[in-house]
Amino acid sequence: MSTLPVKPGLRHSVSEWFGNNQQLSATAEHERHVSNAIRQEGKTLRNETSSKTFWDESDNSRRLSDRVWDVARWKEALEACAQEVDREMEALTLSKEQTEQALAATVVPLEVGAECLTLRDGRRGYELVSDPVEEQLKTEVELIERVQRVLQQHVDKAFEQLCILQQARHQLTLDLQNKMEALDIDMTCLSLTVKSPQISLKTNPTRIPTGSSTPQEWVQFSQYNVARAQEAMQVSQQLREDASLTRAQLQNELDAQRTATEFAIRKRNHHEEQAHDELEWQVRNTEDEMTDMESDIRALDEDMQVKTASLKLAHTRLENRTNRPGMDLCRDEVQHGLVGEVKQLEATIKALKQKLSEAQHSLQKMQLHHARMLQDLSRKQEALSLEQRSMNTRTRLAPAACTDRTPLVLVPVPLTNSSGRSNLKLLAQ
């Protein structure tokens, strides 16, 4: 019988076979144990991470909500402050316009005062005097010029403060727009969920953006803007109060000075009229006296002519009687009477000549003085005319009826962020 062929290869013993089976079983049990441990650890990890993720998301949503509330609160504070600034700017603008109107109202009084001084410079002779009217007019002009300087200073201060308020308002507006933009972004983030289609992985989302600020700096920035605006409003309110008080005080001073000036003008005009009437009376009396004097001069001259004729008669008689012959050339009573008559007539004529010369000299002096009085009367009439023109000029200072001013109406203009979600409205600058 033939033998079976032996197959090549390594043969294991039964013990090795049992050993291999045991090893496979042991290894299977070990791997199952490791797998079970890993599965338990995975379940624990999933439970822990799910809980952690849920609470982290919840906490961050709460933080976002708190942040939204903080930003909204500051937005409301900035809105209220901006509206107060707008109201203060409107009030300061109105005060500035009132001061400018008060300043413009001093132009006419200054022109009137200068015109009155110029008119009164037209007086001539002794009428050109430095009287109380001139002093009051100069005081009035100086007061008006001082009032103009003071009011112009208030206008300049109000303009500068308006610029400061506008800067504060602009800073508030920028801060408001930033708050609205941040509020829009945080509200958008708060509305996102894991099922939102807008979510995606980003490149390096945990980086710190350039220009980032701390919460303390964020609060301090808005606090500074509000404090700056409030300080500017306080200064503006003080300026308005000062301007109002100054306008009232200066108006009282102007009214008092105008009253004093007009009283001085009326008093001076009364004195001028009295002097004018007195001088007219003197002129009339002097003219009457001159007429009487001229009549007396004519009478003296006629009487002197009569006395000269009588003297000629006496001279002729004496001369003719010198031709008597012989003893008839006697110094008789006729001779003595004619000599006495001649002496009396010569003395009379001399006295008449002297009196006539005095009368003519007096008449000449009265005529000269009459001419001076007429000249002075003409100047007084001119002065009265100038005083009347000054009084007529000052009628332009009659206070005009005050009219109620219509308050400025500012149209609200919306301030929106880039997404247009906010409906914030603030007064226009």
Buried (B, 14 or more C-beta within 10 A) or exposed (E): EEEEEEEEEEEEEEEEEEEEEEEEEEEEEEEEEEEEEEEEEEEEEEEEEEEEEEEEEEEEBEEBEEBBEBBBEBBEBBBEBBBBBBEBBBBBBBBBBBBBEBBEBBEEBBEBBBBBBEBBEEBEBEBBEEBBBBEBBBBBBEBBEEBBEBBEEBBEBBEEBBEBBBEBBEBBBEBBBBBBBBBBBBBEEBEEEEEEEEEEEEEEEEEEEEEEEEEEEBEEBBEEBBEBBBEBBEBBBEBBEBBBEBBEEBBEBBEEBBEBBBEBBEEBBEEBEEBBEEBBEBBEEBBEBBEEBBEBBEEBBEBBEEBBEBBEBBBEBBEEBEEEEEEEEEEEEEBEEBEEBBEBBBEBBEEBBEBBEEBBEBBEEBBEBBEEBBEBBEBBBBBBEBBBBBBEBBEEBEEEEEEEEEEEEBEEEEBBBEEEEBEBEBBEB
